[in-house]
Amino acid sequence: MTQPKKPRTSRQPNGASTIYLGKDGRWHGRVTVGVKDDGSPDRRHASRKTRAEITKVVRELERQRDAGSVRKAGQHWTVQTWLTHWVENIAAPSVGEYTIDGYRVAVYRHLIPGLGAHRLEKLEPEHIERLYKTMQEAGSAAGTAHQAHRTLNTSLNEAVRRRHITLNPASIAKAPKLEEEEVEPYTIEEVQRLLLEARKHRNTARWVIALALGLRQGEVLRPDVGGRPFRCRCDPCPAEPSAASLQARLR
């Protein structure tokens, strides 16, 4: 007597999501969301009490995978470890000296003390906004909070780009309002008197260029040439007057 044939079951294709009841009595789901750094499949696992619950989790993982928004597997970053890594290993080799100095002040003086203990993926806009408020209550100017905001936003954009997080909370958080100061320009007579006074000192051209281009005092006194402070050929030079001292002589 011939035995009845068992119905043929179709095998799931490689990389397809699976849902099954485990020996532990819980429902398990596995979803392939990409490829790990070593080339092996990045297959995520989750478990829930009911089939309906695990099905919902699996479908959400599939949606994130298809949208390219699944958080990258591997190291779990805190805000402190990410900011430290970003400022020293990512930003430092690619930006100028003054820019990285500003980044480091914001990171080590404000951002890490105020936000460093948070898990990177758990950081919320409200955490960031409370930090800005705390900074101002401690005496920091709104401009300082804005510098911290710009630094954090830049670093978290990089974290999103590398898929360590799926959303940048700093892009949602509101930075303190900056009060714009109205700039009162020099009159023609004041410019003429300033240039006459500048002619009595070395490097008159420096002050002429400053007035023409609207340079700040630091840019006038220490212009960078190829990343190095400019020095005239006749070093050592006597001390040059500051913009403030020249202005004082006009009064």
Secondary structure as GFF3:
##gff-version 3
##sequence-region A 1 251
A	DSSP	beta_strand	18	21	.	.	.	ID=ss1
A	DSSP	beta_strand	27	35	.	.	.	ID=ss2
A	DSSP	beta_strand	41	48	.	.	.	ID=ss3
A	DSSP	alpha_helix	51	67	.	.	.	ID=ss4
A	DSSP	alpha_helix	79	85	.	.	.	ID=ss5
A	DSSP	pi_helix	86	91	.	.	.	ID=ss6
A	DSSP	alpha_helix	97	105	.	.	.	ID=ss7
A	DSSP	pi_helix	106	111	.	.	.	ID=ss8
A	DSSP	alpha_helix	112	115	.	.	.	ID=ss9
A	DSSP	three_ten_helix	120	122	.	.	.	ID=ss10
A	DSSP	alpha_helix	125	137	.	.	.	ID=ss11
A	DSSP	alpha_helix	142	161	.	.	.	ID=ss12
A	DSSP	three_ten_helix	169	171	.	.	.	ID=ss13
A	DSSP	alpha_helix	188	198	.	.	.	ID=ss14
A	DSSP	alpha_helix	204	213	.	.	.	ID=ss15
A	DSSP	alpha_helix	217	221	.	.	.	ID=ss16
A	DSSP	beta_strand	224	225	.	.	.	ID=ss17
A	DSSP	beta_strand	228	229	.	.	.	ID=ss18
A	DSSP	alpha_helix	243	250	.	.	.	ID=ss19
###
